[in-house]
Amino acid sequence: VGGLLVFDITNRRSFEHVKDWLEEAKMHVQPFQIVFLLVGHKCDLVSQREVTREEAEKLSSDCGMKYIETSAKDATNVEESFTILTRDIYELVKKGEITIQDGWEGVKSELLLSRSKNKC
């Protein structure tokens, strides 16, 4: 129902792949709608930045997503990114734009499910 599209703000190539990742993810969830949040990671590495906040915000707006910058190193906005995504999903469920489906009972990882058939 929700997904984080994460790119490294110190690596332009990762940013350039965001649209491809978005399309691939949408392809795998059809016909269902999924809510995405674009996450620029490693915001603590200001001097190594290769992608501006403005570029990322424009891309997220063009793709119909919100944008946030995070850093796992200093815990900047990590929890907030999950809160934003969860809140957006909840609002769409309340509006009836997303309906609860069988099999959506928790957080799962496609990669781990395909390897071990277990929920995360």
Secondary structure, DSSP 8 states (H G I E B T S, - for coil): -EEEEEEETT-HHHHHTHHHHHHHHHHHHTTS--EEEEEEE-TT-GGG--S-HHHHHHHHHHTT-EEEEEBTTTTBSHHHHHHHHHHHHHHHHHHTSS---TT-SS---HHHHHHH----
